[in-house]
């Protein structure tokens, strides 16, 4: 599993790639400051800087990234539709919530505060942060047998 802050780092790439592939105008983040957080461009790349308690980090991220949330919602809806998996949404949410319990408390606080501050659906954020781990749950296990070499 990866913490919610990594999902925020992946989101810009998803938005840029998806809009470029469709020939649309590239997505641009709205610059801004909130609390100790700031969203700015450095050499043409969006940089989000946040600091503080997990709740403060979540709030700063949620407020500064909230206008990007519709892209995330659209991405997951399109992903589910593409794979004809809309009916799996309740299972993904339930499994995501089970996995969320294994994430350190500080990251959970950050996610909750981010969902509240951004107005983004909490279930969507949970699934977006656990989806790739959910996919690994159905994978097979592997066993490695090491061959002992005689020491010369």
Secondary structure by P-SEA (a helix, b strand, c coil): cccaaaaaaaaaaaaaaaaaaaccccccccccccccbbbbbcccbbbbbbbccaaaaaaaaaaaaccaaaaaaaaaaaaaaaaccccaaaaaaaaaaaaaaaccaaaaaaaaaaaaaacccaaaaaaaacaaaaaaccbbbbbbbbbbbbcc
